[in-house]
Amino acid sequence: MDPLNCDSPAVLNYLGVLQSVISRMASNSANCKTWCVTVVTGTIALVAGKDKPYYIWIAAFPTVLFLFLDAYYLGLERCFRRIYNQFVNNLHDGAALSSYLFIIAPYKTTHELLQYTFEAGRSLAIWPFYILMIILLVIVRCLMGH
C-alpha cells in the first residue's frame, strides 16, 4: 500500500469526521455542566419551600451522575484527539496507509474506556466545578437549618 497524500479528499474527510466528533464530545461535556446547574438549582428551589432541609441531598445524586458523564465525554474527547494526532503524525512521517482511514474506535476494551474516564475525572476541567456544586449544596443545607 502506498502512503496517503495529505491533500487526498479521503484524508481531509477523515480528519473532518474526527474534528466533528471531538467538537461534539466537547459540547456534550459543556452541556453536562449546564444541565447539572439547572437540575441542582431546580432541586434547591423545590426543596426551599419544604420543611425538610435534608431533601437537599437529593440534588447530590444528579451532581455525581453528571460528574461521571462529563468525565466520560472528556475521556472520549481525549481518545479521539489521540487518534487524530496519531494519524496526522503518521501522515507527516509518510507512514499513514489507506487502511488507517475511517477507523474511529476510541478505545479497545471497556477497561481502557474506564481508564480514560477516570483520568479525565481528575482534570481541572471536571472536578473543581462539581466540588463547588457539592459545596453549594452543603451551604444551602446549612442555611436551611434544622
N, C-alpha and C positions, 0 to 999 in steps of 0.2 A: 504494500500500500504506500502511496505517495503521501508526503506530509501535506497538511492543509495550507491553503493560501489565506493570509489574513483578510483579504478582500473578498473572499468567497461569500456568495449570498447565504449559503448554509451556515457558515461560521457566524456571520453577522446576525442571522436569525436565531441561532442557538444562544449567542450572548444576549440578545434581546429577550429571549424567553427567561434566561437566568436572572437578568436585571428586573424583569417584571415580577418574578417570584420573590426576589429579595425585597422589592418595594412593597409587595403585598404583605409579607411577613412583618416588615417594619410598621406598616399601617395597622395590622392586627394587634401588634404589641401596644401601640398607642391607644387603640380602641379599648384594650383591656383596662388601661388606666382610667379612661373616660367613663366606662361602664362601672368600674369599681367606685369611683366618686359618686356617680348617680345612685347606685344601689345603697351605698353606705349613708349618704345624706338623706335619701328617701326613708331608709330604716330609722335613722335618727329622728326625722320629722314625725314618723308614725309612733314611735315609742315615747317621744317627748310628752305627748298628751296623756299617756297612760300613767297609772300609779305603780308601775312595775319596772323600776330602773334596770334590773338585771336583764330585761329583754334586749337591752342594747347589745349584748353579746351575740345576738342573732346576726348582726352585721359582720362579725368576725369570720363567719363561715364563708360568705362570698368573697371576703377580702383574701382569705387564704386560697380559695379556688382561683381567683383572678391572678394571684401571685404565681401559681403553678402554670396557669395558661399563658401568662405573659412570658415566663421563663421558657416555656415550650416554644413559643413563637420566636423569641430571641435566639434560642438554640438552633431552631430550623434556619433562621436567617444566617447565622454564622456558618452552618453546614453548607448552605448554598453559596455563600461568599467564598468558602474554601474551594468548592467545585469550580466556581468562576475563576478564581485566582490560579488554581492548578491548570485549568485549561489554557488560560492566557499565557502562563509561563511556558507550558508545553508548546503553544503556538509560536511564541517568540524563539524558543530553542529549536524549532523545526521538528519537534517530537510529537506534535498533535496529529492524530490519524483520523480518518473519517469514521472509524468505529467508535471514537470518543463522542461524536456528535449526538445530541439529544438524549444523553444519559443524565438524568436529573435526580436519581435516587440520592437523597441527602444522607442516608445512613444505611449500614448493612444489617445491623441487628437491633433489637429492642434495647439491649444493654447499652449500645452506643448512643441511641436516642436519649435514654435516661441520663447518660453521662453528659451529653451536650446540654440537656435541660437543666441539670443541677449546676453545671458550670455557669450557665447563663444566669441562674438564680442568684449567684454570688456577685453579679455585675452591679456596678454603680447605677446602671440604668433601671435596675429592678428593686433591690432590697430597700434603699432609702425611702422610696415612695410608699411601699407597703408598711414599713415600720412606722412611718408618720401616720398612716391611716389607723394602725392599731393604737398609737399614742393618742390620736384624736378620740377614739372610742373610750380609752381609759379616762381622758379628761372629761368627756361628756358624761360618762358614768359617775365620776366623782362630783360633777356639778349637779347631777340629778339627785344626789343624796341617798338617804336610806342606808 
